[in-house]
Amino acid sequence: MPTGSLAPAAPGRLPERHGRLATLPDSRLTSWGPRRRARIVAFVFWGNLLCQMGIILSGGAVRLTGSGLGCSSWPNCEPGQFTPVLTTEAGIHPFVEFGNRTLTGVLGFFAIALVVVSWRWLGHKGRGFRLLSLVPLIGTGLQGLIGAFVVWLHLHPGLVSPHFLISPVLVAVATVLLVRLYEGNGPIRLVVPRPLVAVFAIMAAAGFTVLVLGTLVTGTGPHSGDAGDIARIAFDPVVISRFHALSVYVFCALLLVILVTLHRLPGRHQALTASWTLLAVTIAQGVIGYVQYLTGLPELLVFFHLLGAACFAAGITWVGTRLVTWQDPAEIRDHATRPSVTDTAPGAGAAR
């Protein structure tokens, strides 16, 4: 998480608050008051997170329907043909694959919008926040590049797994940005003992290990992404599944340590809520994982397991953001004694 110090606002550009969000006035859009800016910012940040999670599901749909080579080329679906065409031989596969590519375009739109609003309206949150807002755009571009090679190399498993693993990282970044959006504007501070943060760091590493081993389990299974003869990862699926389950047990043990410690600390309600939610998600993932393993990996259960993986990545990050705060003590005192500038305050832009 970036520590970035608080960036001083330019003269005449004090943050204006609407609800829980504060944005800077825009000299180029003087008719856009804090209400409109806050709504746009919330839409962009929530949209970015949902699309980052959605691309995991759309990619899973491609794999589970065997549509990975529904489009044989990239960026065109077929040589000289950008969009798919319905044929008896190909069926819906080109449309499923092209739909995933289209969602990547939507994700690119939100990633660009995220950078624009962060650098134009959220400069008071510090340089670290603005630099972090660049990560989804960079990651989405990298995803598109890897996706092209995945098609060109006919779903090589050495690329399919990294193609997936970038997405949980981007989900984590989107979660940090969203939480940070509603937080204060000061430098980052710990609100729990430092040893607990160390336990969280180990737990987060264990969580990423869970995701990595999960992709390896999938890489040895029947859902290669195409109905044809596609290379699979050369691991024993039973052995790698057991390693995956073991990593989940380690993760749960560390999460329980965090929960017990938080219950002994006063006033850590937000961190407790995030931790209990993460535990519920992890248990649900474990149940789905065991059921799908015992029932031969039915597509619908695998799809829900992918949804759980997206929630798992967001949940880990949510817990981490609740062990720190960006609320400046001086800022808290100022808010308690002075009313915030709102869209009805003198000098604020007219709300739309």
DACOR-V604646 format. One record per helix or strand of 2 or more residues. SS is the DSSP state (H for helix, E for strand). FROM is the first residue (numbers start at 1). LEN is the number of residues. If there is no record, write none. Layout:
# DACOR-V604646
ss=SS from=FROM len=LEN
ss=SS from=FROM len=LEN
This chain:
# DACOR-V604646
ss=E from=16 len=3
ss=E from=21 len=3
ss=H from=34 len=31
ss=H from=93 len=29
ss=H from=123 len=3
ss=H from=127 len=6
ss=H from=135 len=18
ss=H from=157 len=26
ss=E from=189 len=2
ss=H from=194 len=27
ss=H from=237 len=27
ss=H from=269 len=26
ss=H from=299 len=23
ss=E from=324 len=2
ss=H from=329 len=9
